[in-house]
Amino acid sequence: MALAEPEPAAAAQPSLGVQ
């Protein structure tokens, strides 16, 4: 599912290091 919508997935997990 992440492949279908990688953008929203990143928004849901900003802890990954987006900041």
Order of alpha helices (4+ residues) and beta strands (2+ residues): alpha
